[in-house]
Amino acid sequence: MLDILNTLAKGGPVMVPLAVCSMLAVTVLVERFLALRNADRGGDQLIAKIRQAYRAGDGAEALAECERIGGPVANVLAAGLRAFLREEPVASAMEEQTLADQQVLNRRLVVLDTIVTLAPLLGLLGTVLGMISAFKIISISGTSHPAGITGGVAEALIATATGLAIAIFCLVGYNWCRDKVRQITEEIELRATQLENLLAAARERVEVPVAH
């Protein structure tokens, strides 16, 4: 481990911002993993409990179940149930809540997106600085100081490799997060449609037929 740190330290001044990028990336990825990993689960059980509650004629119990479970799927269903109990448009309420939850789901992903682009550029900057250092030594002492020349080349290669490694790591994590958000959004849309159908059926059961 110490050897790795010593090698990275030879990468030049750009290793400082690259280290900051790597720490930010790890922090965001851990936080997003914990926030997203189970966010799309439990929708089928929740719909089943809502259906059971409405069969018993207890819409308040269905709403309480959504509020107890929490999460983006439950939040959207709870918004629809509140709207139904208040005799307000159900679809509009769920759509509004979906947009609010999507903002939460996409939170801090822009940091990963930025690091994916920035890290290779910082690595390229380190390459340029390392080559400038090597050519500067050549211009002063010619080829009689090979250690200084190879040191500049090593600085360039270490910075480039580090920038690429950080970008690859972030890209994998960023794509996982984006795909997870897509899965959660699809789950929300599915359960919202199921709830709309369920509430429409419940409304039909309680409507009094009009005599002709």
Buried (B, 14 or more C-beta within 10 A) or exposed (E): EEEEEEEBEBBBEBBEBBBEBBEBBBEBBEEBEEBBEEBBEBBEEBBEBBBEBBEEEEBEBBBBBBBEBEBBBBBBBBBBBBBBBEEEEBBEBBBBBBEEBBEEBEEBBEBBBBBBEBBBEBBBBBBEBBBEBBEEBBEEEEEEEEEBBEBBBBBBBBBBBBBBBBBEBBBEBBEBBBEBBEEBBEBBBBBBEBBBEBBEEBEEEEEEEEEE
